[in-house]
Amino acid sequence: MSQDIQDGTDIESDAGVAVSRPALSPQFLDTVAGRVRAVDTELARNYPGDRPGQPIHTAYVCAADASKELPHEWSAAAMELTDDHIDLLAELADTDVLARVRDVLQHRPIQDLRLDFEDGYGTRGDTAEDRDAVRAGQILNALPATVAGRGVRLKGLTGNEWRRALRTLELVLDGAGGVPTGFVFTVPKFRAADQVDIAVQLCTALESAHGLSPGTLRFELQIESPQAVIATDGTATVARAIHRSAGRCSGLHYGTYDYSAACGISPQFQALDHPAADHAKSVMQAAAAQTGVWVCDGSTQVLPVGDEDQMAAAVTRHYRLVTRSLQRGYYQGWDMHPGHLVTRWLATYAFFRTAKRVAVPRLDAYLRRNTARGGIVDEPATAQALATVVLRGLDCGAFGPDDIEAMAPALTVDVLTALRERILPKP
Protein backbone atom coordinates (compact mmCIF):
# COMPACT_ATOMS: atom_id res chain seq x y z
CA MET A 1 0.00 0.00 0.00
CA SER A 2 1.35 3.39 -0.98
CA GLN A 3 2.42 5.52 2.01
CA ASP A 4 1.02 8.69 0.48
CA ILE A 5 -2.59 7.51 0.46
CA GLN A 6 -4.58 9.75 2.78
CA ASP A 7 -7.11 8.57 5.37
CA GLY A 8 -10.58 8.23 3.91
CA THR A 9 -9.46 7.67 0.30
CA ASP A 10 -10.35 4.58 -1.66
CA ILE A 11 -7.56 2.08 -2.21
CA GLU A 12 -7.40 -1.05 -4.29
CA SER A 13 -6.77 -4.38 -2.60
CA ASP A 14 -4.67 -7.18 -4.06
CA ALA A 15 -7.92 -8.76 -5.23
CA GLY A 16 -8.76 -5.65 -7.24
CA VAL A 17 -11.68 -4.67 -4.98
CA ALA A 18 -11.99 -1.03 -3.92
CA VAL A 19 -12.03 -0.61 -0.14
CA SER A 20 -12.05 2.49 2.02
CA ARG A 21 -9.02 3.22 4.18
CA PRO A 22 -10.00 3.91 7.85
CA ALA A 23 -10.39 7.60 8.53
CA LEU A 24 -9.82 7.41 12.30
CA SER A 25 -7.00 9.66 13.46
CA PRO A 26 -3.78 8.25 14.98
CA GLN A 27 -4.53 10.26 18.14
CA PHE A 28 -7.88 8.54 18.57
CA LEU A 29 -6.35 5.11 18.00
CA ASP A 30 -3.65 5.88 20.60
CA THR A 31 -6.36 6.84 23.09
CA VAL A 32 -8.25 3.60 22.49
CA ALA A 33 -5.02 1.62 22.76
CA GLY A 34 -4.29 3.17 26.15
CA ARG A 35 -7.76 2.38 27.46
CA VAL A 36 -7.58 -1.22 26.15
CA ARG A 37 -4.24 -1.70 27.91
CA ALA A 38 -5.67 -0.31 31.15
CA VAL A 39 -8.69 -2.62 31.01
CA ASP A 40 -6.50 -5.63 30.19
CA THR A 41 -4.19 -4.80 33.10
CA GLU A 42 -7.11 -4.52 35.52
CA LEU A 43 -8.65 -7.78 34.33
CA ALA A 44 -5.32 -9.58 34.65
CA ARG A 45 -4.94 -8.25 38.19
CA ASN A 46 -8.45 -9.26 39.28
CA TYR A 47 -8.60 -12.55 37.35
CA PRO A 48 -5.12 -14.11 37.31
CA GLY A 49 -6.54 -17.55 36.45
CA ASP A 50 -7.35 -20.79 38.23
CA ARG A 51 -5.00 -22.05 40.93
CA PRO A 52 -4.00 -25.72 40.59
CA GLY A 53 -3.68 -28.08 43.53
CA GLN A 54 -7.22 -27.93 44.93
CA PRO A 55 -7.86 -30.77 47.40
CA ILE A 56 -10.90 -32.96 46.88
CA HIS A 57 -12.17 -32.36 50.40
CA THR A 58 -11.74 -30.66 53.75
CA ALA A 59 -12.19 -32.72 56.91
CA TYR A 60 -13.72 -30.80 59.82
CA VAL A 61 -12.95 -32.10 63.33
CA CYS A 62 -13.73 -30.59 66.74
CA ALA A 63 -10.48 -29.10 68.05
CA ALA A 64 -11.12 -30.59 71.48
CA ASP A 65 -11.26 -34.12 70.04
CA ALA A 66 -8.31 -33.97 67.65
CA SER A 67 -4.86 -35.50 68.04
CA LYS A 68 -1.82 -35.90 65.84
CA GLU A 69 -3.01 -39.48 65.25
CA LEU A 70 -6.16 -38.21 63.54
CA PRO A 71 -5.20 -39.25 59.97
CA HIS A 72 -4.35 -42.76 61.19
CA GLU A 73 -7.59 -42.99 63.20
CA TRP A 74 -9.75 -41.85 60.28
CA SER A 75 -7.87 -44.19 57.96
CA ALA A 76 -8.57 -47.20 60.17
CA ALA A 77 -12.25 -46.32 60.53
CA ALA A 78 -12.64 -45.73 56.77
CA MET A 79 -10.88 -49.00 55.92
CA GLU A 80 -13.17 -50.88 58.29
CA LEU A 81 -16.27 -49.42 56.64
CA THR A 82 -14.85 -50.29 53.21
CA ASP A 83 -14.21 -53.91 54.16
CA ASP A 84 -17.61 -54.28 55.84
CA HIS A 85 -19.53 -52.93 52.84
CA ILE A 86 -17.38 -54.01 49.91
CA ASP A 87 -20.35 -55.42 47.94
CA LEU A 88 -22.32 -52.19 48.23
CA LEU A 89 -19.32 -50.11 47.21
CA ALA A 90 -18.66 -52.41 44.25
CA GLU A 91 -22.16 -51.63 43.01
CA LEU A 92 -21.27 -47.92 42.96
CA ALA A 93 -17.84 -48.20 41.27
CA ASP A 94 -15.72 -50.87 39.61
CA THR A 95 -13.01 -52.98 41.25
CA ASP A 96 -10.14 -50.89 39.86
CA VAL A 97 -11.58 -47.77 41.50
CA LEU A 98 -12.11 -49.67 44.75
CA ALA A 99 -8.50 -50.84 44.74
CA ARG A 100 -7.25 -47.28 44.31
CA VAL A 101 -9.59 -46.06 47.05
CA ARG A 102 -8.30 -48.69 49.48
CA ASP A 103 -4.75 -47.59 48.78
CA VAL A 104 -5.46 -43.91 49.31
CA LEU A 105 -7.46 -44.58 52.49
CA GLN A 106 -4.54 -46.53 53.86
CA HIS A 107 -1.75 -44.08 53.02
CA ARG A 108 -3.20 -40.57 52.60
CA PRO A 109 -6.88 -40.47 53.61
CA ILE A 110 -7.08 -36.76 54.51
CA GLN A 111 -5.89 -34.09 52.08
CA ASP A 112 -7.09 -31.00 53.93
CA LEU A 113 -7.98 -30.57 57.61
CA ARG A 114 -9.60 -27.89 59.78
CA LEU A 115 -9.68 -28.11 63.55
CA ASP A 116 -12.96 -26.52 64.50
CA PHE A 117 -13.39 -23.89 67.22
CA GLU A 118 -16.82 -22.76 66.06
CA ASP A 119 -20.11 -24.69 65.85
CA GLY A 120 -18.40 -28.06 66.22
CA TYR A 121 -16.63 -26.80 69.35
CA GLY A 122 -19.14 -24.52 71.04
CA THR A 123 -18.49 -22.34 74.07
CA ARG A 124 -16.25 -24.05 76.60
CA GLY A 125 -14.77 -21.06 78.43
CA ASP A 126 -11.54 -19.18 77.83
CA THR A 127 -9.33 -21.53 79.84
CA ALA A 128 -10.39 -24.60 77.87
CA GLU A 129 -10.20 -22.85 74.50
CA ASP A 130 -6.77 -21.39 75.29
CA ARG A 131 -5.51 -24.87 76.09
CA ASP A 132 -7.09 -26.43 73.00
CA ALA A 133 -5.78 -23.65 70.76
CA VAL A 134 -2.17 -24.24 71.82
CA ARG A 135 -2.63 -27.98 71.41
CA ALA A 136 -4.21 -27.44 67.98
CA GLY A 137 -1.10 -25.61 66.82
CA GLN A 138 1.04 -28.49 68.00
CA ILE A 139 -1.19 -31.01 66.21
CA LEU A 140 -1.17 -29.07 62.94
CA ASN A 141 2.61 -28.88 63.03
CA ALA A 142 2.92 -32.64 63.68
CA LEU A 143 0.62 -33.83 60.86
CA PRO A 144 2.19 -35.89 58.07
CA ALA A 145 3.06 -34.23 54.78
CA THR A 146 0.18 -36.07 53.11
CA VAL A 147 -2.14 -33.57 54.81
CA ALA A 148 -1.17 -30.77 52.45
CA GLY A 149 -3.67 -28.23 53.75
CA ARG A 150 -4.26 -27.60 57.44
CA GLY A 151 -5.78 -24.94 59.61
CA VAL A 152 -8.53 -23.92 62.00
CA ARG A 153 -12.06 -22.64 61.83
CA LEU A 154 -12.35 -19.75 64.27
CA LYS A 155 -15.37 -18.13 65.82
CA GLY A 156 -16.85 -15.31 63.76
CA LEU A 157 -15.68 -11.73 63.33
CA THR A 158 -18.79 -10.46 65.10
CA GLY A 159 -19.36 -8.14 68.03
CA ASN A 160 -19.28 -10.78 70.74
CA GLU A 161 -16.81 -13.26 69.24
CA TRP A 162 -14.03 -11.48 67.39
CA ARG A 163 -11.74 -11.08 70.42
CA ARG A 164 -12.01 -14.79 71.18
CA ALA A 165 -11.37 -15.62 67.51
CA LEU A 166 -8.25 -13.48 67.39
CA ARG A 167 -6.89 -14.88 70.67
CA THR A 168 -7.44 -18.44 69.47
CA LEU A 169 -5.62 -17.74 66.22
CA GLU A 170 -2.64 -16.25 68.07
CA LEU A 171 -2.45 -19.21 70.43
CA VAL A 172 -2.66 -21.68 67.54
CA LEU A 173 0.34 -19.98 65.93
CA ASP A 174 2.15 -19.95 69.27
CA GLY A 175 1.50 -23.65 69.72
CA ALA A 176 2.81 -24.37 66.24
CA GLY A 177 5.88 -22.21 66.80
CA GLY A 178 5.01 -20.20 63.70
CA VAL A 179 2.83 -20.76 60.67
CA PRO A 180 2.39 -24.45 59.78
CA THR A 181 2.94 -25.46 56.16
CA GLY A 182 -0.28 -25.07 54.18
CA PHE A 183 -1.96 -23.11 56.99
CA VAL A 184 -5.22 -21.25 56.48
CA PHE A 185 -7.94 -20.13 58.87
CA THR A 186 -11.66 -20.14 58.17
CA VAL A 187 -13.87 -17.13 58.93
CA PRO A 188 -17.44 -18.31 59.62
CA LYS A 189 -20.68 -16.34 59.64
CA PHE A 190 -19.46 -14.03 56.86
CA ARG A 191 -22.21 -11.55 55.94
CA ALA A 192 -20.64 -8.28 54.78
CA ALA A 193 -17.66 -7.29 52.65
CA ASP A 194 -16.44 -5.01 55.45
CA GLN A 195 -15.69 -8.15 57.47
CA VAL A 196 -13.06 -9.01 54.88
CA ASP A 197 -11.38 -5.64 55.48
CA ILE A 198 -11.27 -6.54 59.18
CA ALA A 199 -9.78 -9.97 58.44
CA VAL A 200 -7.07 -8.37 56.29
CA GLN A 201 -6.32 -5.88 59.07
CA LEU A 202 -6.01 -8.68 61.60
CA CYS A 203 -3.66 -10.63 59.33
CA THR A 204 -1.45 -7.58 58.81
CA ALA A 205 -1.34 -6.84 62.55
CA LEU A 206 -0.52 -10.45 63.44
CA GLU A 207 2.25 -10.62 60.86
CA SER A 208 3.77 -7.44 62.23
CA ALA A 209 3.46 -8.49 65.87
CA HIS A 210 4.87 -11.98 65.30
CA GLY A 211 7.59 -11.06 62.82
CA LEU A 212 5.97 -12.91 59.90
CA SER A 213 6.54 -12.04 56.28
CA PRO A 214 3.78 -9.85 54.79
CA GLY A 215 1.10 -11.92 53.09
CA THR A 216 1.88 -15.08 55.07
CA LEU A 217 -1.59 -15.47 56.61
CA ARG A 218 -4.50 -16.48 54.39
CA PHE A 219 -8.14 -17.19 55.13
CA GLU A 220 -11.28 -18.80 53.77
CA LEU A 221 -14.77 -17.36 53.98
CA GLN A 222 -17.66 -19.54 55.03
CA ILE A 223 -20.74 -18.73 52.99
CA GLU A 224 -23.63 -19.61 55.28
CA SER A 225 -25.84 -16.53 55.03
CA PRO A 226 -27.96 -15.10 52.17
CA GLN A 227 -26.32 -11.72 52.83
CA ALA A 228 -22.97 -13.29 51.92
CA VAL A 229 -24.38 -13.98 48.47
CA ILE A 230 -26.52 -10.89 47.78
CA ALA A 231 -25.85 -7.54 49.49
CA THR A 232 -28.36 -4.82 50.32
CA ASP A 233 -27.67 -3.07 47.01
CA GLY A 234 -28.22 -6.26 45.01
CA THR A 235 -24.54 -6.89 44.25
CA ALA A 236 -22.79 -10.19 44.94
CA THR A 237 -21.14 -9.86 48.35
CA VAL A 238 -18.80 -12.78 47.67
CA ALA A 239 -17.44 -11.09 44.54
CA ARG A 240 -16.70 -7.87 46.41
CA ALA A 241 -15.14 -9.86 49.24
CA ILE A 242 -12.69 -11.68 46.99
CA HIS A 243 -11.41 -8.46 45.44
CA ARG A 244 -11.13 -6.68 48.79
CA SER A 245 -9.11 -9.47 50.38
CA ALA A 246 -5.70 -8.25 49.15
CA GLY A 247 -5.07 -11.72 47.74
CA ARG A 248 -5.48 -13.38 51.15
CA CYS A 249 -8.80 -15.13 50.50
CA SER A 250 -7.99 -18.65 49.30
CA GLY A 251 -11.42 -20.27 49.37
CA LEU A 252 -15.20 -20.00 49.73
CA HIS A 253 -16.79 -22.77 51.81
CA TYR A 254 -20.53 -23.33 51.57
CA GLY A 255 -22.39 -23.87 54.85
CA THR A 256 -25.33 -26.10 54.03
CA TYR A 257 -27.48 -25.92 57.12
CA ASP A 258 -26.95 -22.36 58.35
CA TYR A 259 -27.62 -21.07 54.84
CA SER A 260 -30.73 -23.22 54.41
CA ALA A 261 -32.09 -22.20 57.80
CA ALA A 262 -31.46 -18.51 57.06
CA CYS A 263 -33.47 -18.91 53.85
CA GLY A 264 -36.36 -20.38 55.82
CA ILE A 265 -36.12 -23.87 54.35
CA SER A 266 -37.81 -26.55 56.42
CA PRO A 267 -35.26 -28.88 58.09
CA GLN A 268 -36.32 -32.03 56.25
CA PHE A 269 -35.45 -30.35 52.94
CA GLN A 270 -32.12 -28.82 53.94
CA ALA A 271 -29.51 -30.47 51.72
CA LEU A 272 -26.68 -29.87 49.27
CA ASP A 273 -28.98 -30.44 46.32
CA HIS A 274 -31.74 -28.01 47.33
CA PRO A 275 -32.38 -25.25 44.73
CA ALA A 276 -31.39 -22.59 47.29
CA ALA A 277 -28.05 -24.33 47.74
CA ASP A 278 -27.57 -24.55 43.97
CA HIS A 279 -28.22 -20.83 43.61
CA ALA A 280 -25.78 -19.85 46.36
CA LYS A 281 -23.04 -22.09 45.00
CA SER A 282 -23.59 -20.85 41.45
CA VAL A 283 -23.02 -17.27 42.63
CA MET A 284 -19.94 -18.38 44.57
CA GLN A 285 -18.66 -20.21 41.50
CA ALA A 286 -19.15 -17.22 39.20
CA ALA A 287 -17.58 -14.83 41.70
CA ALA A 288 -14.51 -17.02 42.18
CA ALA A 289 -14.01 -18.01 38.53
CA GLN A 290 -10.52 -17.18 37.23
CA THR A 291 -9.54 -15.53 40.55
CA GLY A 292 -7.55 -18.43 42.01
CA VAL A 293 -10.05 -18.74 44.88
CA TRP A 294 -11.30 -22.29 45.43
CA VAL A 295 -15.00 -23.08 45.93
CA CYS A 296 -15.78 -25.83 48.44
CA ASP A 297 -19.19 -27.48 48.64
CA GLY A 298 -20.85 -28.06 52.00
CA SER A 299 -21.40 -31.10 54.16
CA THR A 300 -24.13 -33.63 54.76
CA GLN A 301 -25.32 -34.35 58.29
CA VAL A 302 -26.28 -37.91 57.33
CA LEU A 303 -23.51 -40.11 58.74
CA PRO A 304 -22.77 -43.72 57.70
CA VAL A 305 -23.77 -45.21 61.05
CA GLY A 306 -26.59 -47.42 62.33
CA ASP A 307 -28.06 -50.67 61.01
CA GLU A 308 -27.42 -52.10 57.55
CA ASP A 309 -30.25 -50.21 55.90
CA GLN A 310 -29.17 -46.91 57.44
CA MET A 311 -25.55 -47.52 56.42
CA ALA A 312 -26.52 -48.38 52.86
CA ALA A 313 -28.74 -45.31 52.57
CA ALA A 314 -26.04 -42.98 53.95
CA VAL A 315 -23.29 -44.41 51.74
CA THR A 316 -25.43 -44.25 48.60
CA ARG A 317 -26.62 -40.75 49.44
CA HIS A 318 -23.14 -39.33 49.98
CA TYR A 319 -21.80 -40.98 46.83
CA ARG A 320 -24.65 -39.43 44.85
CA LEU A 321 -24.17 -35.97 46.38
CA VAL A 322 -20.41 -35.95 45.75
CA THR A 323 -20.93 -37.07 42.15
CA ARG A 324 -23.57 -34.39 41.66
CA SER A 325 -21.24 -31.70 43.00
CA LEU A 326 -18.42 -32.83 40.71
CA GLN A 327 -20.74 -32.72 37.72
CA ARG A 328 -21.52 -29.09 38.59
CA GLY A 329 -17.87 -28.11 38.89
CA TYR A 330 -17.50 -28.17 42.69
CA TYR A 331 -14.37 -30.24 43.11
CA GLN A 332 -14.02 -29.95 46.88
CA GLY A 333 -16.43 -30.57 49.76
CA TRP A 334 -16.63 -30.98 53.54
CA ASP A 335 -16.24 -34.35 55.20
CA MET A 336 -17.49 -34.70 58.77
CA HIS A 337 -16.95 -38.41 59.47
CA PRO A 338 -14.31 -41.04 58.59
CA GLY A 339 -16.94 -42.94 56.64
CA HIS A 340 -17.41 -39.98 54.34
CA LEU A 341 -13.84 -40.44 53.15
CA VAL A 342 -14.79 -43.72 51.51
CA THR A 343 -17.54 -42.32 49.33
CA ARG A 344 -15.64 -39.05 48.77
CA TRP A 345 -12.66 -40.83 47.23
CA LEU A 346 -14.83 -43.45 45.50
CA ALA A 347 -17.08 -40.90 43.78
CA THR A 348 -14.14 -38.64 42.93
CA TYR A 349 -12.07 -41.39 41.35
CA ALA A 350 -15.05 -42.76 39.41
CA PHE A 351 -15.89 -39.26 38.14
CA PHE A 352 -12.40 -38.46 36.89
CA ARG A 353 -11.85 -41.87 35.33
CA THR A 354 -15.07 -41.41 33.37
CA ALA A 355 -13.95 -37.90 32.42
CA LYS A 356 -10.63 -39.29 31.23
CA ARG A 357 -12.35 -41.67 28.79
CA VAL A 358 -14.14 -38.70 27.22
CA ALA A 359 -11.43 -36.04 27.43
CA VAL A 360 -8.31 -37.89 26.29
CA PRO A 361 -9.56 -38.91 22.80
CA ARG A 362 -10.83 -35.38 22.20
CA LEU A 363 -7.52 -33.88 23.28
CA ASP A 364 -5.68 -36.35 21.08
CA ALA A 365 -7.84 -35.30 18.15
CA TYR A 366 -7.26 -31.65 18.99
CA LEU A 367 -3.49 -32.14 18.99
CA ARG A 368 -3.67 -34.01 15.69
CA ARG A 369 -5.96 -31.32 14.25
CA ASN A 370 -8.33 -34.17 13.44
CA THR A 371 -11.83 -32.72 13.40
CA ALA A 372 -13.49 -35.86 12.10
CA ARG A 373 -13.35 -37.95 15.27
CA GLY A 374 -16.78 -38.10 16.82
CA GLY A 375 -17.99 -35.13 14.82
CA ILE A 376 -16.72 -32.73 17.51
CA VAL A 377 -14.58 -29.72 16.65
CA ASP A 378 -13.06 -28.41 19.88
CA GLU A 379 -11.83 -24.87 20.33
CA PRO A 380 -8.84 -23.78 22.48
CA ALA A 381 -11.08 -22.93 25.45
CA THR A 382 -12.65 -26.40 25.32
CA ALA A 383 -9.22 -28.04 25.01
CA GLN A 384 -8.18 -26.02 28.06
CA ALA A 385 -11.17 -27.33 30.04
CA LEU A 386 -10.55 -30.91 28.89
CA ALA A 387 -6.88 -30.70 29.90
CA THR A 388 -7.83 -29.19 33.27
CA VAL A 389 -10.16 -32.04 34.18
CA VAL A 390 -7.54 -34.62 33.20
CA LEU A 391 -4.93 -32.85 35.31
CA ARG A 392 -7.34 -32.77 38.26
CA GLY A 393 -7.74 -36.52 37.92
CA LEU A 394 -3.97 -36.97 37.84
CA ASP A 395 -3.45 -34.69 40.84
CA CYS A 396 -5.87 -36.60 43.07
CA GLY A 397 -4.59 -40.01 41.95
CA ALA A 398 -7.60 -41.28 40.02
CA PHE A 399 -5.15 -42.48 37.35
CA GLY A 400 -1.51 -42.03 36.42
CA PRO A 401 0.40 -40.47 33.50
CA ASP A 402 0.94 -43.93 32.01
CA ASP A 403 -2.82 -44.42 31.77
CA ILE A 404 -3.09 -41.21 29.73
CA GLU A 405 -0.14 -41.93 27.44
CA ALA A 406 -1.45 -45.44 26.77
CA MET A 407 -4.49 -43.79 25.20
CA ALA A 408 -2.66 -40.86 23.57
CA PRO A 409 1.19 -41.09 23.56
CA ALA A 410 1.60 -37.37 22.79
CA LEU A 411 -0.51 -36.31 25.75
CA THR A 412 2.17 -35.96 28.40
CA VAL A 413 1.78 -34.01 31.63
CA ASP A 414 3.79 -31.16 30.12
CA VAL A 415 1.49 -31.03 27.10
CA LEU A 416 -1.60 -31.14 29.32
CA THR A 417 -0.21 -28.29 31.37
CA ALA A 418 0.50 -26.26 28.24
CA LEU A 419 -3.07 -26.85 27.07
CA ARG A 420 -4.41 -25.73 30.45
CA GLU A 421 -2.33 -22.55 30.27
CA ARG A 422 -3.31 -22.10 26.60
CA ILE A 423 0.28 -21.76 25.44
CA LEU A 424 0.05 -24.32 22.61
CA PRO A 425 -0.63 -22.96 19.12
CA LYS A 426 -4.22 -22.95 18.01
CA PRO A 427 -5.25 -25.56 15.46
N, C-alpha and C positions, 0 to 999 in steps of 0.2 A: 504494500500500500504506500502510495506516495506521501511523503512527510508534509507536503505543502497543501494537502487537502484540508479545508477548513471544516470545523464542526458544523453539522447541519446540512452539508452538501451531499449529493448522491454520489456513491462510488460503485464500482463494478466489481463483483466478487469473481473468484476464479471460475465459477460456473457460468459467468456471463449474466447473472441476475443483478439488477440494480437494487441496492439496499441503501438505507439512510444511515449515515454516520451519527452516533449519539451526539446530542448537542449540549449535554450537561457539562458544566465548567469544571476544570481541574480543582478549583477551590471547593466546590460542592462535594466532589468525590472524595477529597481529602477529609472533609468534615464527616462524611458517612463512614469512611474508613476508621477514623478515630473513635466514633461511637460504637462501631462493630467490635473493635478491639476492646473497648471498655466493657461491653456486655459480655464478650467471650471470657475476659479475665474474671468478671464477677461470677459467671456461671461455673468456671473452673474452680474458683475458690469455694463456692457453696456446694458444688457437686463433684467432688474429686473422683468419684467412682466407687464401686463396691469394694469391700474389704474382705479378702479371702481369710480362711481359717475359722469360720463360724462353727462352734460346736453344735452337735445335734440336740443337746439338752442342757438344762441346768437342774441339778439336784438341790432341793431346799430341805435343810435339816435344822431342827431347833438347836440353837447354840448351846443350850444347857445339856443336851443329850449327845453331843458330838464328841468324838475322840479321833486321834490320829489313825486309829484302826478302822475308821469308817469305810474307806474303799474296800477293805478286805471283808468287813462285816456285810456290806451290801452285796458284794460279789458272792459270798457264800449263800446268802438268802436267795439271790436271783438264780443261782445255779440249782438250788434245791427246787424252786418252783419249776424251772425248766425240765428237770428230770422227772418231776411228779406229773407233769402235764405235757409230755413229749408228743403224745398222739394229737392232742388239741392243737398244739403249736404247728405240727406237721400239716394240719389241715389249712393253716393260714399261709404257710410259706414252705418252699421245698427243702429237701434235706441238705443241699449245699448251703443255703442261707442259714439253716439251723446250726450247721457245723461252724460257720463263721461267727454266729452269735455266741455259741458256747465258748469259743476262743476269746472273744472280746470281753465276755462277762468274767472270764477267769483272770485275764491279765490287765484289762484297763476298762472296768465297768463304768466309771464316772469320768466324764470329760470336763465338767464344769460344776463347781460347788459353791453354794451360798450358805453360810451359817446364819440362821435367822434370829434376829433380836426384835422382830415386830410381832405380827399376829401369831406366828408359831411359837413365840416365846412368852408374850404377855407382859404383865407388870409384876416383877418379883422383888422390887426394892433396889435401891442404889447399891447396897453392899453386894448383893448377889450378882447384879448385872456387871458391876466393876470386876468381880472375880471371873465371871464367865467371859468377859471381853478380853481380859489378859490371856486367859486360857485359849480363847478362839484364835488370837494371834499366834500363839505357840503351835496350835494344831495346823493352821494354814501354812505355816513355815515348814512343818514336818511332813506334809503330804507328798506322795510320790510324784515324779515328773509327769506321769500319765494324766494327772489332774492338771490340765494346762491352764484352766481358768479357775480362780478361787477368790472368795471375798465374803462380804457380809451384807445382810439386809438390815438397815438401821430402822429406828423409829422415824416418823415423818418430820419434815421441816415445817412444823406447825407451832402455834403459840404455846402449847403446853408440853411439847415433846422435843423441840429442836436442841435444847441444852443437853438433854439426855443422849440424843443421837450423836451430837458432836463429842461428848465425853466418851461414849462407847467407841467411836471411831479412833480417837486418840489412844485409848487403852489397847485396842486391837493392834495398832501400829507399834505401840510400846512392847506388847507381848511378843510380836514378831521380830522385834529388834530392827524395824525398818518397814519397807514396803515389800511384801511377798511377791514373788514372780507371778505375773498374770493377775495382780490384784485389782479388784473393782468393787465399789460399794453401791448398793441399790437404794434409791430414794423412793419410798412408798408414798401413797396418798398424794401423788402429784396432781395439782388442779389448776395451776396458773404459771404462766411463763416467768413471772417474777421470782418464783421459787428456784428456777434454774440460775438466775443471777445470784441468789443467795448461796446456792451450792457451789458455784464458781468462786465466790468470795471466800467461802469456808476452805475450799481446796487451796487457794492462794495463800491464805493465812496459815494453814497447817504446814504447807511446804516451807514457808518462811520460818515458822517457829521451830520446825524440826530439821532444818537444814537440808531439805529435799530439793532436787532439781525442779525448776518450773515445769509444769505440765505433767508431773509424775502421777498425780492422783486423777482417776477417771471414775465416772459414775454411770449407772443405768437409771432410767426413769420407769417407775411402775405405773402403767396406764390402767387405773381401776376406778375412774370417775368420768362421767360424760363431759365434764368441764375440761378434762385433759384432752378431749378430742375436738370439741367445738367450744370456742370462747364466747364471751358475751357479745362480741361484735360479729360473730358468725365465721371468723377465721379458724383455721386449724391450730389449736394450741400446740400440738405436738410438733408441727412444722416450725413454728416460732421458737419453740424450746430448743430444738436441734441447732438452729442457727444462732442462738444466743448462748450456747454452751462453751464457746471458745475452744471447740474441738475436744472437750472433755467427755461429752456424752457418747458412750460406746454402744448403748442398746436401749430398746424399748420393750418392756416386759408386760404382757397383757395380764390383768388380774380378773379372772373369770367371774368370781362370785361377788366381789365388791362392786364391779361394774354392772353386773346383772341386777343386783339388788338396788343400786342407785337409779337404774332405769325403770324400776318398779316391776320387774319380771318375777312372776310367782316362782317359789323355790323349786318346784318339781320340773320346771322348764329351764332352769339355769344350767347352761352347758356351753362347751366350746363351739358347738355347731348351731347355736341359736342365731337368728338373723341379726339381733343387736350386737352379738359378738362379731359376726362377719363384717358388719358395718364398721365397728371400731377398728378392727384389725386391717381393713382395707384402707382406712384413713392413715393408720400408722404406717402401713406398707408404702403408700404413695408419698407420705412425708419423708420417709427414710430412704427412698429409692435414690441410688447414686450418691448418697452422702457418706457411705462407710459406716453408718449406724445399723446395727443388727436388730431385727425384729424377732421377738421370742413369743411364741404362743403361750397360752395359759395352762392351767392344770385341770385335772379331773379329781373330784373328791371320792370317786368310786374306786376303792382299793381292792386288789386281788386277794381277798381273805374270805373265810367262811366255808360253807359246805361246797360240794362239787359243782352244783348248779350256780351258786354265787361266784365261785372262782371262774368258771367258764364264761359267765356273762361279763365279768369285769375284764378278763383277758381279751375277749372278742371286742368289747366296747373300746378299750384303749387302743388296740391295734387299728380299729376302724377310724378312730379320731386322729391318730397320728398320721395315718395314710391320707386322710382328708386334708389335714393341714399341709402336708407335703405337696399334695396336688394343687393347693392354692398358693404355694410359694412361701410358706412359713416353715423354715428348715430347722427350727429350734423350738423346744417347748419345755415346760416345767415337768420334773418328775418328783413325786412326793413320797414314794415307797420303793423299796428294792425290787418288788415285783414289776413295777412300771419299767424298769430297765430292760426286762426281757422283751416286752412288746414294743418298746421304743426302738431298740436295736433291730428287732425282727422286721418291723414295718419299714424302718429306714433302709435297711439293706435290700429288702424286697423291692422297694420303690426305685432305688438307684440302679439295681440290676435290670429292672424292666426299662428304665430310662436309657440305660446303656444300649440295649438291643435296638432301640429306636434311633438314638442319637449317633452312634458310631457309623452305621452305614450312610447316613445323611452327611456326616462330616467327611467321610471318605469320598463320597460323590462330589462334595463341594471342593475338596482339594484337587480332585481329578478334573474339575470343571465339567462333570458329567451330569447334565440336567435331565437325562432320560430316566434315571433310576427312580422308580416309584411315581413318576410324574410330578415330582416336587422340585421346584427351583428355589433354593434357599438364598437369601440375601445375607450380607455381612452381619447384620444385627442378629439374624436368626442363627447363623453359625456361631456367633459369640455366645448366645444363650445355650446352644447345644453343647459347646465346649465347657461352659460354666457348670452345667449339670453333671457332665462326665467328671470334671475335676472335683466337684463336691463328693461324688461317689468314691473317687480315689482317696480323697482326704479322710473320709470316715472309715475306709477299709471295706467297703461293700465289694470291691474287686481290686485287682492289682494292675499295674501297667502292662504286664504280660497278657492279661485277658483282653486288653484293648488292642494291643499290637497283633494278637492272633487274628483279630477281625479286620484290622486295617494297619498293616505294617508301618505306614508313613505317619500314623497318628501317635506320635510320642508325647510325653508329658510336655516337652518344650514346645512342640507344635500346638498342643491344646492351650498352653498358656499364651502363646502368641495370638491364637484365635480369640481367646477371652479378652486380651488387651487390644484386639483389633489392629495388630501391627503386621499382619500378613497382607499381601496385595489382594485387591478385590478380583474376583473372577471376571 
